[in-house]
Amino acid sequence: DDDYDDTGAFLATFVALNAFGTLLSGLLCVLAGKVKLANLAGFLPYPVLCGFFSSVGISIWMSAFKVDTGVTIQRAMSSSGSWSFLFGNFARHAPSFVAGTALYVLGPRGPHFLLGIIALTIVFSYLTMFLTGTSLDEAQDMSFFWKKEEVMMSEEAREFSYGPPAAFGLWSPNVLKMICWPAFMNGLSGVIAMSVIYLLRCSLHAAALNKCTAQNKSNEGGAESHPLSSANGHQNIQAKATALEIEQGHELKPKQKPKDLMMWYANSLFSVAFAGGFAVLPAIALGGIFSKIGATSRAPQYGAIILLLGCYLSDFWICSYVPKCTFSSLLVLAAIDLINSWFIKSYQKLATEWVVVPFIVITSLTLGMLQSVGLGLGASTLIFVASFYRAGVVKFIANGLTIRSTIERNCEDNQWLHENADLIQLLVLQNYLFFGNASSCLKYIQSMFDDEGGSDPDLPPFPKYVILDLSIVTGIDTSAVDVLGEISALCKENKCNLIFAGIPRVIRPALITGGVKPSRKNQHLSFSPDLDSALGRAEDGLLKFVGHNEEKAADVGAKLKHKRRVSMVDHGLRHALREIDVQHNLSLAKHLQTLEKYTTPIEINVGERLVDAARDDNLHRGLYFVESGIIRCDHDSSMSLTRGGTRSGFFAAPHIDSSTDSIGQVRARSATVGRTANLLKKNPQGAALMAQDHVFRLARIGPGWVIGSISEFLGQDIPGTYTALTPCRVHHLSFETLEELEIDSPVLILHLYKLLSHLSARRQEMTIGQLATMRSIFSSTAPTKPISRSKMAKLCAYSAH
């Protein structure tokens, strides 16, 4: 019905929707504080924040333009009229723009500058009216002032006996019965969307408030400088572009938690929802200026409340005597503040990522604010992925010739590995594994098995072992797991073993779920706790299955045994001493042959431990000279003074587990850490309680080695476990016999100690070399494009010439 006046229904429905929106916003703020979403904005990329606030700044300026001209900037620029229409509107807006610029430049110097410029806008407006003979009614007709009917309650709204904008007017029966519920339901989607946006704005304000407060405190008593200048970069820009005023007038605390701030917002929103009215949005501009003039204290906020109450009680008629340029100049100030802080100054920090900022600004003007933020997130993510891909996932590339395990081996094995260890290929990966960078690793491993060069002797051999070290990988996605599965299948097809070393706990479940795990179908695949153990396993595999060293050692042992049977004389110790001379370039065997009558030969079967073979307790301490066979030495990690590995539940230092996957959620001082630390302080053997459930390899020894050289000097039992890989024979010289010989044969003991000192020095040199190798892994930068097998052959041929 065209004659039906629906003003009352519209007003009642609009106020009801507004109350529902503020109530929903308050509930979302409470939920954000409870489920740790108060700092949600802290996870947004910085370019997206810059673009969002820059868009808000331009929107505020467009609002100021409309206040002065009565038309939108889009209409002014797209009008089919003459250029005079466009220039005329900009001329009307010019005084506000000049006043806003003056407020931005002079306002931070003190409150008198800010109040003085605002007062001057009013004085100049009335002075211009006096000089031109323009009355107030004429100025209002020309839209330089608001008319009273534009700011005061309309007559239609006064038809309610008691209703909006009176306090709690929504709950009047006359208002409730006039709500159009179909229109209310149609408007819910927009209200919910705005509530989510409001939650985002509140989280932005809460996350930046502490930084802003700390920065403002550091600026107190400093030199006269603009508080929005980027002296300290990103934090300054974000903090100073955030408001300091809080609706309820509470003083700000330097360490106020974001969730507490969200509760403040929620309480104010609940009050607004029941009282009826519009929520005061968190200010995102003027923060630096208001802080500089002291607006963060209680008095200015109480004064603002009193002024607002006076305008409310007078039905805002006083606003009709204030020129529009006074209000719009404040909007221009906010717009300049935001655009300068988030658009202009961000260009100096973001470099290539800055393109996201104007992209969000343009899309916000064409598509809308929420859509622009979503598109900005997508663009920022693409730029991040591209930069992340360029950073590279490969930290270090090597093979068995350039990096060796810390396992000590005899000269024969070392020489064989020196000639054939390029059958081991190593990749140390880093960062986060996703499809893009994982695919590049797959292409590189495929190049290891390229057969383009045919039988070219310069081509590196096809690898027998590929080691992927994941110890410094931070995460992996499902597509990258599939790529690792393709790498596993490629290695299996080419009869190559694949070893994953140092798999972090956050990655292991993804690999197992994706089928990348050792099994009967994947016997070529194995997991190792760290890189050194993986290298040791690969070297052992090459020596056993390619070099056949265990078979050779068994043959040597059998020949020596046959020789002893034929000659009926045991000269096994002499053979062991000669092997030491040969392998270490010494000439001490002839001086130590006298030890033969003081030693006891011990036979060790395959898989038998040394302590089990030496069944007499008196044989546990002393020196063992290896005559034949290969023995593996494993060391318990609890015997080390480095207590990095710990069992579950025992931590002497703060740690990150599955429930606290962020360093920000870890407490540096906790009772659990303190109790474990006290256990280590009071009991030096407490490390054994905290040791991990794995051991590490010390050596793979054979003829030419002496077991117990270090423990002999310390007077302790031999650490570690020695297990025979082949039939072995050793000669034991007890610790008690050594003490007797120090008195009876000092010259003999001096030669023995000279031998042991030389062996210890060689071990120290090897340790230093291994430390240098580990340092090169973490300090070297691998090439962005690894060299393929064919290119490596060309380089080898060129270097040969």
C-alpha positions, 0 to 999 in steps of 0.5 A: 500500500503506497499510503502506508507509512512504514517508518516505524516498522523500519526503525524498529526492525533496524534497531532490533537488528543492530541490537542482535549484531552487537550482542552477537559481536559480544558473544564472539569476543567472549568466545575468542578470549576463551578459545585463544583466538584473541590474537587471531590478527597476529597470524595475518600477513603484514601486507594484508594488514597494511592493505586492510588499514589503507583501505579503511583510510581511503574509505574514511577520506571518501566519507569526509568527501561525502560529508562536504559535498553530499555526493560520493567520490565515485559519482563526482568522478563518473558524472557525465557533466562538465569538469566544473562539477568535479572541480566544484566538489573538490573545491568544497572539500579543500578546506577540510583537507587543509585543516586535516593536514594541519591537524596531522602536522601540528596536532602531535605537538600538544592539545592546544594545537589540536583544539586551536585548529578545530576552533579555527575551522569554526571561526573561519566558517562564520567569518566567511559567512559574515564577509559574504553576507550569508545567513546560517539558513542559507549556509544550511541550504547550501549544505555547509551546515547540517539542518536541525531536522538532519541531526534531531529526531524526526517527528515520525520517530516521536510517534513512539510513546517510548522508543529509540533513541531513548535508552532501552527503547527497543524493549518497549511493547510498542516497538517490539510489536512493530518489528517486521520479522521477515525483514529481520531474517533477511538482514541476518546474513549481513549482520553476522558477516559484520559481526565477524568483521568486527571480531577481526577488528577487535582482535587487531586492536587487542593484539597491537595494544600492548605494543602500542602502550610499550612504544608510547611509554618509551617515547615519553620524555623523548625528542619532539618527533612525530609519533607515527614516524617509523623509527623502529619499523613494523612494530611502530607502524602497527602500534601507533596506528592503533587507538589507545582509548578504551570504551570503559575508561580503564587505564592501560597496563603494559602487559594486558592480555589480549583475551582480557581486552576482548572481555572489555569489548564484550562487556561494552557490547552487551551493554549497548545491545540491551540499552539500544544504540550503536557500538563504538568501534575500536579506533584504528587511527589517531592513536599516536596523536591522542597518545602524544597529547595525553588522551590515554588518561581517564580525564579526557575520556570522562570529558568525552562522555560528558560532551556526548551526554550533553549532545544526547540530552539536547537532541544533537541540535547543537551540531547544526551550528558546527560547520561540516568541515570541522567534522570532515577535517577530523575524518581527513586527519584519520585518513592521512594517519592511516594512509601514511602509516600503512600505505606509504611507509609500508613500501619501505619495509615490504619490497616485493610484497608491497604489491599486495597493499594496493591490490587490496585497496583497489579490490576493496573499492570495487568488490568490497572490504571482506572480499578484498581481505580474502583476495589479499590473503590469497595473493600474499600466500602466493608470494610467500610460497614463491619466496619460500620456494626460492629459499630452497629446501636443500640445506646440504648436498654431499656423498660418501666421499665428502662426508663420513660417519664418526665410526672409526674403522681400520685402514683397509675399510677406510681405503675401500670407502675412500674409493667407493663411498660415492655410492652413498648420496646425501641430502639434508633438507630444511624448512617446510616440505610441500609439493613444489620443493619436494618435487624438486628433490624427486627430480634431483634423485631421478637424475642420480639414475639417469643413463644418458651417458651410457658407459662413460667412465666419468659418470658417477656410479648409480647410488646404492644408498640415498640418505634424506636427513629431515632433522631440520624440516619443520613440517610436511603436507600430504602432497609432499608425503606422496612425493617421498613415496615416489622417491621410495618407489624410485629407489626400490626400482633401481635396487637402492636403499633409502634411509630417512634420518632424524625424522622429527616427531611432527613428521613421523605420523604423516610418513607412516600414515602415507605408507612411507615406512619400513615394512616387508614390502619396503625392505629397502627403506629404513629410519635412523635416529640421526644423520651419523647413524644413517651414514654408519648404516650405509657404510656398513652396508657397502662394506658388507654387501659390496666390499665383502669385508666381513667375508674377507675378515672371516677368511683371514681369521680362518687362515690364522687359526689354521696356521696356529694349528700347523705351527703349534705356536701362538704368535697372535699378539705379534700379528695384532701389533704388526697390523697396528704398525702397518695401519698407523705407520709405526714401528713399535711392534718389535718393542712390544712383543714381550707382552705376548707372555702376559696376555690371554687369548680370547675367542669371540663367536659371531653375535657374542659380546666381549663381556660374555666371552671374557667370563672372568671378572678380572678380564673386564678391565685392561687392554684388548689387542684385536688379532682378527675379525670385525667387532662393532662398538655401540655406546649407551647415550647415558654415558655422555655428559651431553644430556640432550636426549630425554625419555618421555616425562623427564625434561631438564629444559623447557620442551615443546610437545603435541599439546603446546606446539608453539614456543609462545605457549611454553613456560620457561620456568616450571616445576617439572623442569626444576625437579628434573634439573635438581635430579641431575644436580644431586645425582650425576648418574641421573642422566642414565634415567633420562637417556633415550632408548637408542645407542650410537655407534663408536667404531667398527674395529678389526685387526690393528685396534686396541680396545680399552685404551681410554678406560685404561688411563681412567681406571674404569670399566670399558664403556660401551658394548662390543659385539662380534660381527665375524669370528674374532680373536683378541688378546687381553692384557689385564689392568693389574698386569699393567700395574706390575709391569710399571715397576718391573719393566718400565721401558716396556710400559713406556713403549706401550703408553707411547702407542696408546698416546698415538692412537688417542691423538688419531682419534682426536684428529678424527673427532675434530674433522667430524666437527668441521664436517657438521659445521659445513652442513649448517653453514654451507649453502647448497646450489639452487639447482643440484648438479645432475649425473650427466653434468657431473661427468662433464665436470669430471672430464674437464677437471681431468684435462 
